[in-house]
Amino acid sequence: MTDTPDGWSTPQRILVVLAHPDDPEFFCGATTLRWIKAGHEVRYCLLTCGDKGTKDISLDTGELCRIRQIEQRTAASVLGVKAVRFLGYEDGYLVPDLQLRRDVTRVIRQERPDILVTCDPTTLFPDNSRLNHPDHRAAGQATLDAVFPAARDHLNFIELWRDEHLEPHIVREVWVCGTQQPNVILDVTEFWETKILALYEHKSQIGDPQQLAERMRNRRTPDSTPEQPRYEEKFRRLILG
């Protein structure tokens, strides 16, 4: 292992569990690319297809869902993500109930990740001008509850073990994004422009791509300049096993 927090000595299976299409790219797209370039395998699990996220009154939820699934798969391919799956929950209505926890537990036992990425359920105000989406908080809470103890113990959702033959699984590390209490900061400068390219694929969401690029490039660290920018992505890293 190197002296970086993600300097794992062997290839890792990494599962990203978030609420909507485009969440992986916005929350951790540059880190995803960093990991893939380092030889790790990244897979996405999106709990919804983002079927409410539009101001276009000509679109119904079914068509928007179809569009956003295509956009997400294309964006993931820009980064080199191995696979994308959707659990089919309705956008805007996620709650961290037992059904969602069971479904995420199933995915964890199927995918058997070494590392799992989700979002911080405690982040209500990302900054002084935004509210965090309730689906983000619900996704993070349900996923953390699935990691521990549900995925670990065969008697939790025993039907997964008894009927579906899914063995318990211990996730070794959880990386929580969108957190206000990070303990890991990664320099992702060399991957930032590709993150922007992946975000371009979410055409139904971003509006003017040049304005998006400008906004993303303005997220450089305060100690850097437009001529020599530096970009970071931050996480709360939990070492569980």
N, C-alpha and C positions, 0 to 999 in steps of 0.2 A: 504494500500500500504506500502511495506517495503521501506527501505532506498536505495535499488538498483533501477536503472532506469527501469528494467523490473520486478519489484516487484508488478505486477498488482494483485489486490485483488480478481478478478474473472477470470475464464478461458477466454482466448482471441482466436479469430479467426485470424490466421496469414497467409498472402498470400505472397509468395516469387515469384517475377517476374524477371527473368533473361534471358539471351540470349541463352545459350547452355546447353546441358547435361554436367554435372560435375561442372558448375558454382556454383550451390548452395553449394556443398560440399567444394569446394575450398574457396569460399568467406565467407561462414557462417555456415559450417556444424556443428561445435561444438556448436555454439549458437542455432542452430535449435534443437539439441539434448537437450541442457539445457532447452529450452522452452517446449519441449515435456515432459521431465521428470517432469517439474513443473505443468503439467496438461493442457497445451495449445494445440490447434489444429493447425497444420501447413500443408499447401497445397502448391504445386509448380505449377507455370505456366512458361513453357519454350517457348520462342518465335520461336526458330528453333530446329531442331533435330541434329544439328552439322554435317550436311552431307558433309562438306568439310574437316573436321579435320583428315586427315590421310596422311601418306607417302606411304601407300600400294597401288601400282598402279593396283593391281588386283581387288580393290573394286570400285564399282560405287556408285553414290550418294544414290540410292535407298537402296542398301544393307547396306551401312554405316549408313543411317538413321535408318533402322530397328535395327541394332546392338546397336546403341547408345540409342535408346528408351528403349530397354531391360535393358541395363546397368544402365540407369538413374532410372528406376523403381526399380531395385534391390538395388541400392545404397540408394534410398529413404526409402526402407523397412528396411534397416539396422538401420536407424535413427528413424523409426516409423512415417514417414510422411504419412498423411492421404490419399492424392491423388496427382497424377501427370497428368497434361494436357499439350499438345503441340499445338501451334497455327499454325505450318506448314510453317512458313516463311523460305526462303532459307538462309542457313548459309553463312555469309560473305557479304550479300547484304542488311542487315537491314538498313533502313533509318527511322528517326523519322517523318514520314509523317502522313497525316490525316487518312489514312487507318489503319496504325498500332495503332495510338492513339485511333481510334474508336474500334478496336478489343480489346485493353487492357481495354478500358472503359467498354466494354461489360462484360469482365471477372470480373472486379471489381464490377459491379452491380449484376452479378450472384452470386459471392462468398461472397460479403458484409463483407470484412475483417474489424476487428478493427485495426489491425496493418498490414502495407505493407512494404516489404523489396525489394529494388531494388539497382542498382549500380549507382555510381556517374558519370554523363555524362561529368563532367569537368576534369576528370582524364585522361590526355593524356600520361604522363610519370609516371608509378607507381614507378619507381626507375631509377637509372642511366644506366641500362642495358636493359630496356624493353620499348616497346610501348604498350599501352593499345589497346586491340582489338576494331576496330570500331563498331562491333556489341554490345559490352558492353556499349559503350557510347550512341549508338542509343537506346538501350533497356532502359537505365536509363532516357534519355530525354523523350521518348514517354510515359514511365510509369508515370513520374512525371507530365507530361502534362495531362495525363488521370486522375490522382488523383485530380488535380486542374487545371482548373475548370470543366473538362468535365464530370467526374462521379457525381459531385455535383449538376449540373444544368440540369433540364429536357429538356431545349431547346438546349443544346449541343447534337449533334447527335440525334435529336428529333425522328428519326426512331427507336432508341432503346427503347424509352418510348412509342411512339405511336403505333408501329407495333409489337415490341417484348415484350411490357409490362414490361420492366425493370425499376424499380423505381430508382431515384437518390440515391446516397449513399455517405456519408462523411466518409472518412478514418480518424480515430482519430490520428494515429501516422504513420510517415514514418521513417524507419530506412535505411539509405543509406550506403551500404558497398563499399569497394574499394575506400574509400575517403582519401584524404590527409588533410582533415580538420575535424577529428573526435571530437565529444564532449561526446562520451560514449566509455568506454573501459571496456569490460567484461572479467573477469577471467574465462577461459574455460578449465583450466588444467585437471579437472576430466573427461572431455568429449573428450579430444584430441585423445586418442588412438582409440576411436570408430569413430571419424572423419576419421582417417587413414583407418580403416576397410571399411568405406563407399567408400572412394576413390579407394580402391583396386578393387571395382566392375567396375570401368571404364577401363576395360582391354585394350580396343582399344586405349587408350590415354596415359597410364602411363608408358609403357615400363616395366622396371625391378621394381617389387613392393618393393624390399628391398632398392633400391636407392630412390624410392619415400618416403618410411618411414624415411630414414635417412634425406632426405631433409626437410620433414615436422617436424621431431623432432628437427632439427637445428633451427627452427623458435621460439625457446623458447625466453623469454625476456632476455635482456642483464644482468639483475641482478640475473639470476638464473643459475643453473649448470646442466650438463647432469644427475647427480645423483638426483638432486631435481629441475626438470624443472618447469617452469611456462609458460603458454600459454595464449594469449589474442586474442580476435577479437574486431575490432574497427568499430564504426559507427558514422555517423552524424544523430542524432535523431531530427526529426521535430515533434513538437506537434501541431496539426492542429485543433483539436476539443475537 
